[in-house]
Amino acid sequence: MRKYLTQAMVRESIERLEDAARTVEEFEEVVVWWDKLDKRVQEAFEKTVWSTDNDKFDWNKCAANMNQADISYLLYQCICQMHNLIEDDDLSRLFDKATDKQKRILYLRIIRGCTPQKIAVCLEMTDRNVRDMEKKMTENIRKGFYIVLKKRQEGKTWLRKHEIDFINNIEQNMGD
Protein backbone atom coordinates (compact mmCIF):
# COMPACT_ATOMS: atom_id res chain seq x y z
CA MET A 1 0.00 0.00 0.00
CA ARG A 2 2.83 2.36 0.87
CA LYS A 3 4.53 1.76 -2.50
CA TYR A 4 1.24 2.45 -4.27
CA LEU A 5 0.78 5.76 -2.40
CA THR A 6 4.36 6.79 -3.13
CA GLN A 7 3.89 5.94 -6.79
CA ALA A 8 0.62 7.93 -6.88
CA MET A 9 2.36 10.94 -5.33
CA VAL A 10 5.21 10.76 -7.85
CA ARG A 11 2.69 10.44 -10.68
CA GLU A 12 0.77 13.48 -9.45
CA SER A 13 4.01 15.47 -9.14
CA ILE A 14 4.97 14.63 -12.69
CA GLU A 15 1.51 15.62 -13.91
CA ARG A 16 1.93 18.99 -12.18
CA LEU A 17 5.35 19.43 -13.79
CA GLU A 18 3.77 18.59 -17.13
CA ASP A 19 1.01 21.17 -16.64
CA ALA A 20 3.54 23.83 -15.67
CA ALA A 21 6.02 23.09 -18.49
CA ARG A 22 6.23 25.81 -21.14
CA THR A 23 9.53 25.29 -22.94
CA VAL A 24 10.94 22.37 -24.90
CA GLU A 25 13.58 21.79 -22.20
CA GLU A 26 10.92 21.61 -19.50
CA PHE A 27 8.90 19.08 -21.51
CA GLU A 28 12.04 17.00 -22.11
CA GLU A 29 12.58 16.93 -18.34
CA VAL A 30 8.97 15.77 -17.85
CA VAL A 31 9.53 12.98 -20.37
CA VAL A 32 12.62 11.86 -18.44
CA TRP A 33 10.57 11.72 -15.23
CA TRP A 34 7.79 9.70 -16.91
CA ASP A 35 10.38 7.30 -18.32
CA LYS A 36 11.89 6.80 -14.85
CA LEU A 37 8.47 6.12 -13.35
CA ASP A 38 7.50 3.71 -16.14
CA LYS A 39 10.79 1.85 -15.73
CA ARG A 40 10.27 1.52 -11.97
CA VAL A 41 6.72 0.22 -12.44
CA GLN A 42 7.86 -2.25 -15.10
CA GLU A 43 10.76 -3.53 -12.99
CA ALA A 44 8.53 -3.95 -9.94
CA PHE A 45 5.96 -5.86 -11.98
CA GLU A 46 8.57 -8.11 -13.58
CA LYS A 47 10.07 -8.96 -10.19
CA THR A 48 6.70 -10.27 -9.08
CA VAL A 49 6.02 -12.48 -12.11
CA TRP A 50 9.46 -13.95 -12.92
CA SER A 51 10.45 -16.66 -10.49
CA THR A 52 14.10 -17.13 -9.62
CA ASP A 53 14.37 -20.76 -10.68
CA ASN A 54 15.38 -20.97 -14.34
CA ASP A 55 13.99 -17.51 -15.13
CA LYS A 56 10.57 -19.10 -15.38
CA PHE A 57 7.59 -16.81 -16.01
CA ASP A 58 4.91 -17.55 -13.43
CA TRP A 59 1.44 -17.07 -14.95
CA ASN A 60 -0.25 -17.54 -11.57
CA LYS A 61 1.81 -14.76 -9.99
CA CYS A 62 1.03 -12.59 -13.00
CA ALA A 63 -2.73 -13.10 -12.55
CA ALA A 64 -2.51 -12.58 -8.78
CA ASN A 65 -0.66 -9.27 -9.18
CA MET A 66 -2.80 -7.80 -11.91
CA ASN A 67 -4.74 -5.56 -9.53
CA GLN A 68 -1.58 -4.34 -7.83
CA ALA A 69 0.30 -3.20 -10.92
CA ASP A 70 -0.15 -0.11 -13.01
CA ILE A 71 -3.10 -0.79 -15.33
CA SER A 72 -1.55 0.95 -18.34
CA TYR A 73 1.53 -1.30 -18.12
CA LEU A 74 -0.59 -4.41 -17.62
CA LEU A 75 -2.67 -3.63 -20.68
CA TYR A 76 0.45 -4.12 -22.77
CA GLN A 77 1.53 -7.19 -20.82
CA CYS A 78 -1.74 -9.16 -21.01
CA ILE A 79 -0.56 -11.53 -23.68
CA CYS A 80 -3.80 -13.36 -24.31
CA GLN A 81 -5.53 -10.08 -25.11
CA MET A 82 -2.77 -8.63 -27.30
CA HIS A 83 -5.11 -8.58 -30.30
CA ASN A 84 -7.09 -5.80 -28.59
CA LEU A 85 -4.04 -3.53 -28.84
CA ILE A 86 -3.96 -3.71 -32.63
CA GLU A 87 -5.82 -0.88 -34.33
CA ASP A 88 -6.30 -2.67 -37.64
CA ASP A 89 -9.40 -4.86 -37.27
CA ASP A 90 -8.22 -7.45 -39.79
CA LEU A 91 -4.83 -7.84 -38.11
CA SER A 92 -6.51 -7.98 -34.73
CA ARG A 93 -8.67 -10.90 -35.89
CA LEU A 94 -5.56 -12.71 -37.18
CA PHE A 95 -3.89 -12.49 -33.76
CA ASP A 96 -7.13 -13.37 -31.99
CA LYS A 97 -7.30 -16.67 -33.93
CA ALA A 98 -4.03 -17.80 -32.34
CA THR A 99 -4.24 -20.00 -29.28
CA ASP A 100 -3.19 -18.65 -25.88
CA LYS A 101 -0.09 -20.86 -25.98
CA GLN A 102 0.88 -19.44 -29.39
CA LYS A 103 0.37 -15.90 -28.08
CA ARG A 104 2.57 -16.67 -25.08
CA ILE A 105 5.28 -18.04 -27.34
CA LEU A 106 5.04 -15.01 -29.63
CA TYR A 107 5.24 -12.66 -26.66
CA LEU A 108 8.17 -14.41 -25.02
CA ARG A 109 10.05 -14.86 -28.30
CA ILE A 110 9.51 -11.49 -29.96
CA ILE A 111 8.67 -8.99 -27.21
CA ARG A 112 10.82 -10.43 -24.41
CA GLY A 113 13.53 -11.83 -26.72
CA CYS A 114 13.71 -15.21 -24.98
CA THR A 115 15.36 -18.17 -26.68
CA PRO A 116 13.26 -21.20 -27.69
CA GLN A 117 15.08 -23.20 -25.00
CA LYS A 118 14.10 -20.72 -22.29
CA ILE A 119 10.50 -20.62 -23.53
CA ALA A 120 10.40 -24.42 -23.57
CA VAL A 121 11.36 -24.48 -19.89
CA CYS A 122 8.74 -21.84 -19.04
CA LEU A 123 5.93 -23.58 -20.92
CA GLU A 124 7.08 -27.12 -20.11
CA MET A 125 7.51 -28.24 -23.71
CA THR A 126 10.43 -29.01 -26.02
CA ASP A 127 12.31 -26.25 -27.81
CA ARG A 128 11.51 -27.96 -31.11
CA ASN A 129 7.78 -27.62 -30.37
CA VAL A 130 8.33 -23.96 -29.52
CA ARG A 131 10.07 -23.33 -32.85
CA ASP A 132 7.36 -25.25 -34.73
CA MET A 133 4.54 -23.32 -33.05
CA GLU A 134 6.29 -20.01 -33.69
CA LYS A 135 6.81 -20.93 -37.35
CA LYS A 136 3.18 -22.02 -37.82
CA MET A 137 1.86 -18.88 -36.18
CA THR A 138 3.99 -16.53 -38.27
CA GLU A 139 3.05 -18.43 -41.43
CA ASN A 140 -0.66 -18.18 -40.55
CA ILE A 141 -0.34 -14.47 -39.83
CA ARG A 142 1.57 -13.88 -43.09
CA LYS A 143 -0.99 -15.83 -45.15
CA GLY A 144 -3.90 -14.11 -43.43
CA PHE A 145 -2.36 -10.68 -43.83
CA TYR A 146 -1.63 -11.42 -47.49
CA ILE A 147 -5.30 -12.30 -48.08
CA VAL A 148 -6.45 -9.15 -46.26
CA LEU A 149 -4.10 -6.91 -48.25
CA LYS A 150 -5.07 -8.54 -51.58
CA LYS A 151 -8.75 -7.89 -50.82
CA ARG A 152 -7.94 -4.27 -49.98
CA GLN A 153 -5.91 -3.93 -53.17
CA GLU A 154 -8.72 -5.40 -55.28
CA GLY A 155 -11.21 -3.14 -53.53
CA LYS A 156 -9.12 -0.16 -54.62
CA THR A 157 -8.17 0.67 -51.05
CA TRP A 158 -5.00 2.72 -50.77
CA LEU A 159 -2.04 0.67 -49.51
CA ARG A 160 1.22 1.85 -47.99
CA LYS A 161 4.52 1.09 -49.68
CA HIS A 162 5.55 -1.55 -47.12
CA GLU A 163 2.19 -3.29 -47.60
CA ILE A 164 2.68 -3.38 -51.38
CA ASP A 165 6.23 -4.64 -50.85
CA PHE A 166 4.86 -7.35 -48.55
CA ILE A 167 2.36 -8.49 -51.23
CA ASN A 168 5.07 -8.52 -53.90
CA ASN A 169 7.45 -10.46 -51.63
CA ILE A 170 4.83 -13.11 -50.83
CA GLU A 171 3.87 -13.48 -54.50
CA GLN A 172 7.50 -13.74 -55.50
CA ASN A 173 8.11 -16.46 -52.89
CA MET A 174 4.99 -18.33 -54.03
CA GLY A 175 6.42 -18.50 -57.56
CA ASP A 176 9.70 -20.01 -56.34
RODO-2510 file (C-alpha; in nm, 4 decimals, decimal comma):
residues 176
     n   res          X          Y          Z
     1     m     0,0000     0,0000     0,0000
     2     r     0,2835     0,2361     0,0865
     3     k     0,4526     0,1755    -0,2498
     4     y     0,1237     0,2453    -0,4269
     5     l     0,0780     0,5759    -0,2404
     6     t     0,4362     0,6787    -0,3128
     7     q     0,3890     0,5943    -0,6792
     8     a     0,0625     0,7926    -0,6878
     9     m     0,2361     1,0941    -0,5328
    10     v     0,5206     1,0763    -0,7850
    11     r     0,2691     1,0440    -1,0678
    12     e     0,0773     1,3476    -0,9453
    13     s     0,4013     1,5468    -0,9141
    14     i     0,4973     1,4629    -1,2694
    15     e     0,1509     1,5615    -1,3908
    16     r     0,1931     1,8989    -1,2182
    17     l     0,5351     1,9427    -1,3793
    18     e     0,3771     1,8591    -1,7127
    19     d     0,1008     2,1167    -1,6643
    20     a     0,3541     2,3831    -1,5675
    21     a     0,6019     2,3093    -1,8489
    22     r     0,6225     2,5807    -2,1142
    23     t     0,9528     2,5288    -2,2944
    24     v     1,0943     2,2367    -2,4899
    25     e     1,3578     2,1790    -2,2202
    26     e     1,0921     2,1612    -1,9496
    27     f     0,8904     1,9084    -2,1509
    28     e     1,2035     1,7003    -2,2106
    29     e     1,2577     1,6930    -1,8341
    30     v     0,8969     1,5766    -1,7851
    31     v     0,9535     1,2978    -2,0373
    32     v     1,2623     1,1858    -1,8441
    33     w     1,0573     1,1721    -1,5231
    34     w     0,7788     0,9699    -1,6914
    35     d     1,0382     0,7302    -1,8316
    36     k     1,1891     0,6804    -1,4853
    37     l     0,8468     0,6119    -1,3346
    38     d     0,7504     0,3706    -1,6137
    39     k     1,0790     0,1847    -1,5732
    40     r     1,0266     0,1525    -1,1966
    41     v     0,6720     0,0219    -1,2439
    42     q     0,7861    -0,2246    -1,5104
    43     e     1,0757    -0,3533    -1,2988
    44     a     0,8526    -0,3954    -0,9941
    45     f     0,5957    -0,5862    -1,1977
    46     e     0,8569    -0,8112    -1,3575
    47     k     1,0072    -0,8956    -1,0192
    48     t     0,6705    -1,0268    -0,9077
    49     v     0,6017    -1,2476    -1,2115
    50     w     0,9460    -1,3945    -1,2921
    51     s     1,0448    -1,6657    -1,0486
    52     t     1,4097    -1,7134    -0,9617
    53     d     1,4370    -2,0760    -1,0683
    54     n     1,5378    -2,0973    -1,4340
    55     d     1,3987    -1,7508    -1,5129
    56     k     1,0572    -1,9098    -1,5376
    57     f     0,7590    -1,6806    -1,6012
    58     d     0,4906    -1,7553    -1,3435
    59     w     0,1437    -1,7073    -1,4946
    60     n    -0,0249    -1,7544    -1,1565
    61     k     0,1809    -1,4756    -0,9994
    62     c     0,1027    -1,2589    -1,2995
    63     a    -0,2727    -1,3100    -1,2546
    64     a    -0,2506    -1,2578    -0,8782
    65     n    -0,0656    -0,9274    -0,9176
    66     m    -0,2796    -0,7801    -1,1910
    67     n    -0,4743    -0,5562    -0,9533
    68     q    -0,1580    -0,4343    -0,7834
    69     a     0,0299    -0,3199    -1,0916
    70     d    -0,0153    -0,0109    -1,3014
    71     i    -0,3099    -0,0791    -1,5334
    72     s    -0,1547     0,0950    -1,8337
    73     y     0,1525    -0,1297    -1,8118
    74     l    -0,0592    -0,4412    -1,7618
    75     l    -0,2667    -0,3628    -2,0681
    76     y     0,0445    -0,4118    -2,2771
    77     q     0,1528    -0,7186    -2,0819
    78     c    -0,1735    -0,9159    -2,1007
    79     i    -0,0557    -1,1533    -2,3680
    80     c    -0,3798    -1,3358    -2,4306
    81     q    -0,5533    -1,0080    -2,5108
    82     m    -0,2771    -0,8631    -2,7303
    83     h    -0,5109    -0,8584    -3,0303
    84     n    -0,7086    -0,5799    -2,8590
    85     l    -0,4035    -0,3528    -2,8839
    86     i    -0,3957    -0,3710    -3,2633
    87     e    -0,5822    -0,0879    -3,4334
    88     d    -0,6301    -0,2667    -3,7644
    89     d    -0,9403    -0,4855    -3,7269
    90     d    -0,8220    -0,7452    -3,9787
    91     l    -0,4831    -0,7842    -3,8108
    92     s    -0,6509    -0,7975    -3,4728
    93     r    -0,8673    -1,0896    -3,5894
    94     l    -0,5564    -1,2706    -3,7178
    95     f    -0,3890    -1,2491    -3,3761
    96     d    -0,7130    -1,3372    -3,1994
    97     k    -0,7297    -1,6669    -3,3932
    98     a    -0,4030    -1,7802    -3,2335
    99     t    -0,4244    -2,0002    -2,9275
   100     d    -0,3195    -1,8654    -2,5883
   101     k    -0,0093    -2,0864    -2,5981
   102     q     0,0880    -1,9436    -2,9391
   103     k     0,0370    -1,5899    -2,8078
   104     r     0,2573    -1,6671    -2,5076
   105     i     0,5282    -1,8038    -2,7343
   106     l     0,5037    -1,5014    -2,9631
   107     y     0,5236    -1,2660    -2,6656
   108     l     0,8170    -1,4413    -2,5017
   109     r     1,0048    -1,4859    -2,8303
   110     i     0,9514    -1,1487    -2,9959
   111     i     0,8674    -0,8994    -2,7208
   112     r     1,0819    -1,0427    -2,4406
   113     g     1,3529    -1,1834    -2,6721
   114     c     1,3705    -1,5214    -2,4984
   115     t     1,5358    -1,8174    -2,6677
   116     p     1,3264    -2,1200    -2,7690
   117     q     1,5078    -2,3198    -2,5000
   118     k     1,4099    -2,0716    -2,2286
   119     i     1,0501    -2,0618    -2,3533
   120     a     1,0404    -2,4416    -2,3569
   121     v     1,1364    -2,4481    -1,9891
   122     c     0,8744    -2,1844    -1,9041
   123     l     0,5933    -2,3577    -2,0915
   124     e     0,7082    -2,7125    -2,0108
   125     m     0,7506    -2,8237    -2,3706
   126     t     1,0426    -2,9008    -2,6017
   127     d     1,2311    -2,6251    -2,7813
   128     r     1,1509    -2,7960    -3,1105
   129     n     0,7782    -2,7620    -3,0367
   130     v     0,8331    -2,3960    -2,9520
   131     r     1,0066    -2,3328    -3,2845
   132     d     0,7358    -2,5248    -3,4730
   133     m     0,4535    -2,3319    -3,3052
   134     e     0,6291    -2,0014    -3,3693
   135     k     0,6805    -2,0933    -3,7346
   136     k     0,3175    -2,2022    -3,7817
   137     m     0,1856    -1,8884    -3,6176
   138     t     0,3992    -1,6532    -3,8265
   139     e     0,3048    -1,8434    -4,1431
   140     n    -0,0657    -1,8182    -4,0554
   141     i    -0,0344    -1,4465    -3,9832
   142     r     0,1565    -1,3884    -4,3086
   143     k    -0,0991    -1,5832    -4,5145
   144     g    -0,3904    -1,4108    -4,3435
   145     f    -0,2360    -1,0684    -4,3835
   146     y    -0,1630    -1,1415    -4,7494
   147     i    -0,5301    -1,2298    -4,8080
   148     v    -0,6452    -0,9147    -4,6258
   149     l    -0,4097    -0,6913    -4,8254
   150     k    -0,5073    -0,8538    -5,1577
   151     k    -0,8749    -0,7887    -5,0817
   152     r    -0,7937    -0,4274    -4,9977
   153     q    -0,5905    -0,3933    -5,3166
   154     e    -0,8716    -0,5403    -5,5280
   155     g    -1,1214    -0,3141    -5,3527
   156     k    -0,9117    -0,0162    -5,4623
   157     t    -0,8168     0,0668    -5,1053
   158     w    -0,5002     0,2722    -5,0766
   159     l    -0,2036     0,0668    -4,9506
   160     r     0,1222     0,1853    -4,7986
   161     k     0,4523     0,1093    -4,9682
   162     h     0,5547    -0,1548    -4,7117
   163     e     0,2192    -0,3295    -4,7600
   164     i     0,2675    -0,3382    -5,1376
   165     d     0,6234    -0,4641    -5,0850
   166     f     0,4855    -0,7352    -4,8555
   167     i     0,2364    -0,8490    -5,1226
   168     n     0,5066    -0,8524    -5,3897
   169     n     0,7446    -1,0455    -5,1628
   170     i     0,4827    -1,3113    -5,0833
   171     e     0,3869    -1,3478    -5,4501
   172     q     0,7504    -1,3737    -5,5495
   173     n     0,8107    -1,6459    -5,2888
   174     m     0,4991    -1,8329    -5,4033
   175     g     0,6418    -1,8496    -5,7559
   176     d     0,9704    -2,0014    -5,6340
***
